[in-house]
Each structure stands twice: as C-alpha cells, then as structure tokens.
Amino acid sequence: MMMSEGKLRHMKALANKHGVIAAAAMDQRGSLQKSIAAAKGVDAKSVTPEMMDEFKTAVVKVLTPHASAILLDPEYGLNAAKARASNAGLLLAYEESGYDNTKEGRLPDLLPHVSGKRIMDWGANAVKILIYYTPFDHPEVNDIKHAFVERIGAECEFLQIPFFLEFVGYDPKGGDEKGLEFAKIKPQVVIGAMKEFSKSQYNVDVLKVEVPINANYVEGSAVYKGQKAYSMEEAKGYFRQGSEVAGKPFIYLSAGVGNAQFVESLRMAAEAGTDYSGVLCGRATWKEGIPVYAKSGAKALEEWLADEGVKNINAVNDAIKPAKPWYAKLGIAAGV
C-alpha cells in the first residue's frame, strides 16, 4: 500500500525509533474545563483560557520528553505546542469539542476558524478528527458521518498530511457506555468501525481506536470488578478480530480510563498478538493531576507530573514494547 512522500515524512516525525507511535494526548477542551472547575468548586465559565493554556503547557513540557508526539487543539494548545520536547511530533485536532446534542446521532462539526492548511501552517504533522460512531445507529446518521470523514480525508490527501481518525463508540439508545450491557456489545461497535474506516474512500492513515473490550468486565483481568461480560480468551479473541479487519495502521486510545485499566488492556492486546502500532494516551497519564492544579497551581502540577505523570507515561511505554511499527501494516520498508 502506497503512502505519499509528504505523509511518510510526517509519519516518521510522529513515531519513535522503532516505528511505534508513543503519543500523549492533551486536546481535551470542554471536559477539561469542567474537570478543573469541579476540582476548584467553581462554575466552568470561571476556568479561563489562560488557565487552560497553563495546564496544557505544564503537561506538554513535562511529558513530551517521554513521548514520540503530542496531540493538542488549536483553541487552547498552540502556545503549549511550543513547549514540547524536540523529539515530539505534533498532531492538532480539527473538530469542535463534543457534539450537537440538539440532534440525534452525536453529529460532528469542524472548528470554524481551522482548516487542514492552517493545521499545517501551525507546524503540525497530522490532522486528528474525533467522531462518535457505532454501526448500530440509523443508516442515515452514519451516512452523514461517512461523508464527513470522506471530506476530511480528501483534504488531507491533497495537503499530504496524515489523517488520524478517532472514533468513540456509544449507545444510540442512551445507555451507560461504562456499564455491563454496553460492554457486551462494545466488541461489535469497535470492530465494525475499524472495518468501515479502513475502506479506501476515507483516506485515513491511522485509525485511533478504543480497545474492543472493557477490562473491568473481563474475568481474570487485573481490574476485574466481579461482573463478567467475557472470559479472558474471548477478550483476546476480540483484540485479534479488530487487528484482522484493520486495513490501516491502528493505535489505541485510553478513552478516559485510569492508568491501571489502560495498561491491563494493552497487556491483553500484546498477549492476543495484535499488530497495533502504539497509543495516543491522554487522561490515563495526567488526569489525577487536575485536583493538584486546582488546589495549588501550575508549579505544583509540574512537580506532580514529574513524579506521578512520568511514572504513568513510562508504564504505558513499557506496555507498548510489543507494538508493531506503523509501516509494517502497510507492507512498506522502514527506510522509505
């Protein structure tokens, strides 16, 4: 499978020397504002853009020496991007935070002041788009999302910048995505999306995917909570199925879970023999620093990150040692 020279150059900047994407994520916006506000005991509107910039800059400064790349957003993250270590590539988010909750289907939208060209001009090595997606939603809802992704893919193809597509599963009926019932259908949600967006018309370069199971419901996992959705062997089977249907390199996202749960999920992925190519991991490394920042400010956050944050990111880095180079999935040589 061919990749343009421009995209290849950018992909090398996002991966480590082994061709594995060991990236940190700090593109949270609305959710980060709410979390900081809750920890401070204030209204979300009291969390200023300056505070968002300060938090993001601390995370970027302390964690990027341990990452191959950092994902940021153009709303609050452009200043923070300048604080990254020289070894770290840059991905920028293109989508609006959240979704339109006045309509069905969690439809995505783009930041109105951003374009693929502007993302390149800001020094990014990749465009990242997040959509909420499930094969179980209405066909007309998914048709809108398919067209949306096709447009972004065409733009990135023209600009020769890699396109990272992140999809997060959900229950169209409004069920609890962290609960047992959703855990039972999560493999079909994740694997179905991986199969769909591997198709050539989307021009996606890297699939940024959830793990296909919820480790809390895997009997025998280190984070098992006592309710079973799948056995360990069934869970590993789902990892293998996702790997088999993925026609593009794929990396795992932490989806807001804690460090222990994410590391356990990566252990399962490795034992299943999946050919995933790394991670884009955010909250599993830094979210426990939010109350530290809320109470004691940026300096205290930096100190916490230098200790606990670095331990967290190194735990993830250790867990992804079995990951395969992104170019192996495409059947291209390392030196291209």
C-alpha positions as CSV (number, residue, x, y, z in Angstrom):
1,M,0.0,0.0,0.0
2,M,1.5,3.3,-1.1
3,M,1.8,6.5,1.0
4,S,2.8,9.9,-0.4
5,E,6.3,11.2,0.3
6,G,4.9,14.1,2.3
7,K,2.8,11.9,4.5
8,L,5.7,9.5,5.1
9,R,7.9,12.3,6.3
10,H,5.3,13.4,8.8
11,M,4.6,9.9,10.0
12,K,8.3,9.5,10.8
13,A,8.1,12.6,12.9
14,L,5.2,11.1,15.0
15,A,6.8,7.7,15.7
16,N,9.8,6.6,17.9
17,K,12.9,4.9,16.5
18,H,11.1,1.6,16.4
19,G,8.3,3.0,14.2
20,V,5.8,2.9,17.1
21,I,3.6,5.8,17.9
22,A,4.0,6.5,21.6
23,A,2.0,9.7,21.7
24,A,0.4,11.8,24.5
25,A,-3.0,13.5,24.2
26,M,-3.8,16.9,25.6
27,D,-6.6,18.1,23.2
28,Q,-9.4,18.0,25.8
29,R,-11.4,21.2,26.0
30,G,-14.9,21.2,27.4
31,S,-14.3,18.1,29.5
32,L,-11.0,19.6,30.9
33,Q,-12.7,22.9,31.8
34,K,-15.4,21.0,33.6
35,S,-12.9,18.8,35.5
36,I,-10.8,21.8,36.6
37,A,-14.0,23.7,37.6
38,A,-15.3,20.7,39.6
39,A,-12.0,20.3,41.4
40,K,-12.0,24.1,42.3
41,G,-15.6,24.1,43.2
42,V,-16.5,26.8,40.7
43,D,-18.5,27.3,37.6
44,A,-16.9,26.0,34.3
45,K,-17.0,29.6,32.9
46,S,-14.6,30.6,35.7
47,V,-11.9,28.4,34.1
48,T,-10.2,30.9,31.8
49,P,-8.4,30.3,28.5
50,E,-5.2,31.3,30.4
51,M,-5.8,28.5,32.9
52,M,-6.4,26.0,30.1
53,D,-3.1,27.1,28.4
54,E,-1.2,26.9,31.7
55,F,-2.4,23.4,32.4
56,K,-1.7,22.2,28.8
57,T,1.7,23.8,28.8
58,A,2.7,22.0,32.0
59,V,1.6,18.6,30.6
60,V,3.4,19.2,27.3
61,K,6.6,20.5,29.0
62,V,6.9,17.6,31.4
63,L,5.6,14.6,29.4
64,T,6.8,15.1,25.8
65,P,10.4,14.1,26.6
66,H,8.8,10.7,27.2
67,A,6.5,10.7,24.1
68,S,7.0,10.4,20.3
69,A,4.3,13.0,19.7
70,I,1.7,15.2,21.4
71,L,-1.9,15.8,20.4
72,L,-3.2,19.3,21.1
73,D,-6.1,21.5,20.0
74,P,-5.9,24.9,18.2
75,E,-8.2,26.6,20.7
76,Y,-6.0,26.4,23.8
77,G,-3.0,24.4,22.7
78,L,-1.0,26.4,20.2
79,N,1.1,28.1,22.8
80,A,1.6,24.8,24.7
81,A,2.8,23.2,21.4
82,K,5.9,25.5,21.6
83,A,6.9,23.9,24.9
84,R,7.2,20.4,23.5
85,A,10.5,18.4,23.5
86,S,12.4,18.4,20.2
87,N,11.8,14.6,19.9
88,A,8.0,15.0,19.8
89,G,5.9,15.4,16.7
90,L,2.6,17.4,16.8
91,L,-1.0,16.4,15.9
92,L,-3.7,19.0,16.0
93,A,-7.5,18.4,16.4
94,Y,-9.7,19.7,13.7
95,E,-13.1,19.1,15.2
96,E,-15.3,21.0,17.6
97,S,-15.2,19.7,21.1
98,G,-18.2,17.5,22.0
99,Y,-21.2,17.2,19.6
100,D,-24.5,18.8,18.8
101,N,-26.9,17.4,21.4
102,T,-29.9,19.1,19.8
103,K,-29.9,16.4,17.1
104,E,-29.8,12.7,17.1
105,G,-26.7,10.8,16.3
106,R,-23.9,12.8,18.0
107,L,-23.1,14.5,14.7
108,P,-19.6,16.1,14.4
109,D,-18.6,19.5,13.3
110,L,-15.3,21.3,12.5
111,L,-13.7,24.3,14.2
112,P,-14.9,27.2,12.0
113,H,-11.6,29.0,12.1
114,V,-9.5,26.0,11.3
115,S,-8.5,24.2,8.0
116,G,-6.1,21.5,7.1
117,K,-3.8,24.1,5.6
118,R,-3.8,26.1,8.8
119,I,-3.1,23.0,10.8
120,M,0.0,22.5,8.6
121,D,0.9,26.2,8.9
122,W,0.9,25.8,12.7
123,G,3.6,23.2,12.4
124,A,1.5,20.0,12.8
125,N,2.5,16.6,11.4
126,A,-1.1,15.3,11.4
127,V,-4.7,16.2,11.4
128,K,-6.8,14.5,14.1
129,I,-10.6,14.1,13.9
130,L,-12.8,12.6,16.5
131,I,-16.3,11.3,15.7
132,Y,-18.8,9.3,17.8
133,Y,-19.6,6.2,15.8
134,T,-21.5,2.9,16.2
135,P,-22.6,0.6,13.4
136,F,-25.9,0.3,15.3
137,D,-27.1,3.8,14.7
138,H,-29.6,4.8,12.0
139,P,-28.1,4.3,8.4
140,E,-28.9,8.0,7.6
141,V,-26.9,9.2,10.7
142,N,-23.9,7.1,9.7
143,D,-24.2,8.2,6.1
144,I,-23.7,11.8,7.3
145,K,-20.6,10.7,9.2
146,H,-19.2,8.7,6.3
147,A,-19.5,11.8,4.0
148,F,-17.9,14.0,6.8
149,V,-14.8,11.7,7.0
150,E,-14.5,11.4,3.2
151,R,-14.3,15.3,3.0
152,I,-11.5,15.4,5.6
153,G,-9.7,12.5,4.0
154,A,-9.7,14.3,0.6
155,E,-8.4,17.5,2.2
156,C,-5.5,15.7,3.9
157,E,-4.7,13.7,0.8
158,F,-4.4,17.0,-1.2
159,L,-2.2,18.6,1.5
160,Q,-0.1,15.4,2.0
161,I,-0.6,15.5,5.8
162,P,-1.5,12.3,7.7
163,F,-5.1,11.8,8.8
164,F,-5.7,10.2,12.2
165,L,-9.3,9.3,12.7
166,E,-10.5,8.6,16.2
167,F,-13.9,7.0,16.8
168,V,-15.6,6.6,20.1
169,G,-18.4,4.2,20.5
170,Y,-21.8,5.0,22.1
171,D,-25.2,3.6,22.7
172,P,-27.8,5.4,20.4
173,K,-30.5,4.4,23.0
174,G,-28.7,6.4,25.7
175,G,-27.4,3.5,27.8
176,D,-24.4,3.7,30.1
177,E,-21.2,3.2,28.0
178,K,-19.3,2.2,31.1
179,G,-21.8,-0.4,32.1
180,L,-22.1,-4.2,31.7
181,E,-24.7,-4.1,28.9
182,F,-22.6,-1.8,26.6
183,A,-19.5,-3.8,27.4
184,K,-21.2,-6.9,25.8
185,I,-21.7,-5.1,22.5
186,K,-18.5,-3.0,22.6
187,P,-16.5,-5.5,20.5
188,Q,-19.0,-5.2,17.6
189,V,-19.0,-1.4,17.9
190,V,-15.2,-1.1,17.8
191,I,-14.5,-3.8,15.3
192,G,-17.3,-2.6,13.0
193,A,-15.9,0.9,13.0
194,M,-12.4,-0.4,12.3
195,K,-13.6,-2.3,9.3
196,E,-15.7,0.6,7.9
197,F,-13.0,3.3,8.1
198,S,-10.3,1.0,6.7
199,K,-12.0,1.5,3.3
200,S,-10.0,3.4,0.7
201,Q,-12.5,6.2,0.1
202,Y,-11.9,7.7,3.5
203,N,-8.1,8.2,3.0
204,V,-7.5,7.6,6.7
205,D,-3.8,7.0,7.5
206,V,-4.1,5.9,11.1
207,L,-7.1,4.5,13.0
208,K,-7.2,5.8,16.6
209,V,-9.4,3.2,18.3
210,E,-10.7,2.1,21.6
211,V,-9.7,-1.3,22.9
212,P,-12.5,-3.6,21.8
213,I,-13.4,-4.7,25.4
214,N,-13.9,-3.2,28.8
215,A,-11.2,-4.7,31.0
216,N,-13.4,-4.2,34.1
217,Y,-15.7,-6.9,32.8
218,V,-13.0,-9.4,31.7
219,E,-13.0,-12.3,34.1
220,G,-9.4,-12.8,35.3
221,S,-8.2,-9.3,34.4
222,A,-6.2,-7.3,36.9
223,V,-9.0,-4.8,37.1
224,Y,-12.0,-7.2,37.0
225,K,-14.9,-5.8,39.1
226,G,-16.9,-9.1,39.5
227,Q,-19.4,-8.8,36.7
228,K,-18.5,-10.8,33.6
229,A,-19.0,-9.8,30.0
230,Y,-16.3,-12.0,28.5
231,S,-13.7,-14.6,29.5
232,M,-10.0,-13.7,29.1
233,E,-9.8,-15.9,26.0
234,E,-13.0,-14.2,24.5
235,A,-11.5,-10.8,25.2
236,K,-8.2,-11.7,23.4
237,G,-10.3,-13.0,20.5
238,Y,-11.9,-9.6,20.1
239,F,-8.5,-8.0,20.0
240,R,-7.4,-10.4,17.3
241,Q,-10.6,-9.7,15.3
242,G,-10.1,-6.0,15.3
243,S,-6.5,-6.5,14.2
244,E,-7.6,-8.7,11.3
245,V,-10.2,-6.3,10.0
246,A,-8.0,-3.2,10.2
247,G,-6.7,-2.4,6.8
248,K,-4.7,0.6,8.1
249,P,-2.2,1.1,11.0
250,F,-4.1,1.5,14.3
251,I,-3.3,2.8,17.7
252,Y,-5.2,2.5,21.0
253,L,-6.7,5.5,22.9
254,S,-7.2,5.4,26.6
255,A,-10.8,6.8,26.4
256,G,-10.6,8.4,29.9
257,V,-9.9,5.2,31.9
258,G,-7.3,5.1,34.6
259,N,-3.7,4.1,34.1
260,A,-4.1,0.6,35.6
261,Q,-7.0,-0.3,33.4
262,F,-5.3,1.0,30.2
263,V,-2.1,-0.8,30.9
264,E,-4.0,-4.0,31.6
265,S,-5.9,-3.6,28.3
266,L,-2.5,-3.2,26.5
267,R,-1.2,-6.3,28.2
268,M,-4.2,-8.2,26.7
269,A,-3.6,-6.7,23.3
270,A,0.0,-7.9,23.4
271,E,-1.0,-11.4,24.6
272,A,-3.5,-11.6,21.8
273,G,-0.8,-11.0,19.3
274,T,-2.4,-7.9,17.8
275,D,-0.3,-5.8,15.4
276,Y,-1.3,-2.4,16.8
277,S,1.2,0.4,16.3
278,G,1.1,2.3,19.6
279,V,-1.1,4.6,21.6
280,L,-2.4,8.1,21.8
281,C,-2.9,8.3,25.6
282,G,-4.2,11.3,27.5
283,R,-6.1,11.2,30.7
284,A,-4.6,7.9,31.8
285,T,-1.3,9.8,32.3
286,W,-2.3,13.2,33.7
287,K,-5.9,13.3,34.9
288,E,-5.0,12.7,38.6
289,G,-3.0,16.0,38.4
290,I,-6.2,18.0,37.9
291,P,-7.0,18.4,41.6
292,V,-3.3,19.2,42.3
293,Y,-3.6,22.1,39.7
294,A,-7.0,23.2,41.0
295,K,-5.7,23.5,44.6
296,S,-2.1,24.5,44.2
297,G,-1.4,25.9,40.7
298,A,0.9,25.2,37.8
299,K,4.1,24.7,39.7
300,A,2.6,22.0,41.9
301,L,1.1,20.4,38.8
302,E,4.6,20.3,37.1
303,E,6.0,18.7,40.3
304,W,3.2,16.1,40.3
305,L,3.7,15.4,36.6
306,A,7.5,15.0,37.0
307,D,6.8,12.2,39.5
308,E,3.4,10.5,39.0
309,G,2.8,11.7,35.4
310,V,6.2,10.4,34.2
311,K,5.6,7.1,36.1
312,N,2.2,6.8,34.3
313,I,3.6,7.5,30.8
314,N,6.5,5.2,31.4
315,A,4.1,2.4,32.4
316,V,2.3,2.9,29.1
317,N,5.7,3.0,27.2
318,D,6.6,-0.3,28.9
319,A,3.3,-1.8,28.0
320,I,3.6,-0.9,24.3
321,K,7.0,-2.6,23.8
322,P,5.3,-5.4,21.8
323,A,3.6,-2.9,19.5
324,K,4.5,-3.2,15.8
325,P,5.9,-0.4,13.5
326,W,3.1,1.5,11.8
327,Y,4.7,0.9,8.4
328,A,4.5,-2.9,8.8
329,K,0.7,-2.8,8.5
330,L,1.2,-1.1,5.1
331,G,3.8,-3.6,3.9
332,I,6.4,-0.9,3.4
333,A,10.0,-0.9,4.4
334,A,11.4,1.0,7.4
335,G,13.8,3.1,5.4
336,V,11.2,4.6,3.0
